[in-house]
């Protein structure tokens, strides 16, 4: 009988989540979607929350569907977006729904830290993490300022994938790659930056010990086993940050390859053995996040297809229903293609109407007024691909390497128009695929934890043999 290892990969994004079943025969991986669901944040009394209880319900629904397949499941892995967390009390009750990273509570956190005598440069020199107001460091500062009554009751802080793992297994850990997004780790020691956190008077006693990707974090509790009708399946701490899993699932063909994970965010960078923290990395605001096999993901966070997603949503609500193919076609046929936005401008973080925000930006910058869906969309495409070009060039300046290929992965590569524009803008060869990089990286780390494959290199080779990669060259 042919060998078959069955793994379950939960992949939670900022707008949706899914459970994917992987089947590995020793040579190739096959994927099957078991359950897909929306991730709908909720605004309540001016605060933007994640609906964690709904997301955990969807996780259990997925496990029930997997159990109905009547297959032997070897393990489960969970990856999610970064920086956000839940707080547990002394009896391990969830004190509140986790606050969404796009909430405005952190807007003044860095300024308030600097007033206390802690500069951003000091923070960066230790953590190697670029400034983004949404980072956990600033969220915790705001938590202490605005919700001390909740923080005082807290005994444990768990990042989103660790929070899911805890309610599945009863075990409390913090996985390395997700912790690295917080701007609370010492990049060189790969452990909590305790001196910095104490200087900022943040509650270090809430933090849990860090475990590395590829570690078995625990097993399904008896309560969960009864509810979902599965045995004591191990839950593996994979590269729990979805970008860490996406990079692990990217078949990098060259040491001079850059990766570009395209989803709600665009994550552009390289894989390094050690943190890169210097004047240029600080100047260009690059970040050093943790990767699997103790690698560093040296990258730039760019506000990505969130803008297109919200443009589609707003246009459908206020003008006429459109899908992503409609937006692509409209952009291709736009009369005026010169409009361009700065994707990381704060006005595109969470506007009530994305189309109006884009139009106002273009007017303010003296570009004129984009008319119709196509010209508005082209402003986004031009903004994104200009950011890709600029940051590939900055990567080359910082590292002294010439990037020879960009490996694009993630759901965004289904937009071949974006892939071609990226090749055109950067002048680099673009290899697009696989789409399901985050799921595949998740699965590879499960297989490594189970001893089914020996290394990330072997895992990437298996991925390359299992899924198509398309090539785009500049025109």
C-alpha angles and dihedrals in degrees: 000000000000115000114253126182113188119203132175119220121193111199115186119190131181094264105024145007137207145184114228124191116215125202117195120189097183094270110040139026124225122193131208125184110231103173136004128185141167123257105216116182117211130221112214123175091340097311124111112224140180113235094233096171091056091047092051090048089054090050091056091045088055092049091051090052090049091050089054089062088071093220128136104256112208100192149336129233130189130201127175142163117292141253101027124108147177128230123223127198127223091281092048094252116150105249097202141345109279113264116244117248090233091063113118096231094101098053095108100029098104092047090052091049091051089051086058090055101262111121125203089241090059090050092047095047089059103035103027089214122138120241114268119154089223096064116123092244090066093039091056091048089053091045091056092047099044108023106030089143090065095040091051090058094047122105100170137034117200127179116232100269090042089050091054090046091051094053090048098045110014089236123125119211138136115229114222102235094050091045090053091064090063098075085232101102129090098240094212100045093038088223137101114299091232098171092053093045093049090048088055089048093237120157102262091169088075093062122099131215115280121243126192128241113272094042122126101240097190146301132270110278120242089251092055091043091056094045099048097029097237130126125242094300115182118246111216124210097231124175084305095192105082092228091053088054091044092053091046087053094050113101096222105198098190139032085235093055121121120207125220115192107197120202136096083331128032111226113193122182152094136268113251135182095223136021117277106217117161142118094282095048088050092046093051092040097236122167136222109214126172122263135189121278086032092291126147121234102215103194153135123244112221124183098249141175089343084091094054091042091054093042088056092047095048094043091050091050099044108026116014137320112276136173129208092264088056091053092049092049092047091051092050090052097042113134095216115039101172099090116113138175134196101244094205094055107125093236089072094054098089113338121171089231117024095189092055091047091054093046092048091049092052092048092048091052093051096249095123126240120311109223124208132358095292098057092043090051092047089057087059095044091049091048094050096046092045088054089050091051094047094048095046086055091047090050089055092049093049098044101030089229128123111232107225101181139015115218107207117196139166136058092307092071089072081078097079089179088065091047092052093045089051091054090046095048099044098035088225131123109258122210109194119201166141103028092199096052096137092051092046093049088049091052094046091056090049090052090049091050089052092048093243094123128023106217149005089253090059090046093052090049090054091049091050090052092047105048139043123254119197124209126222124185127194118266 
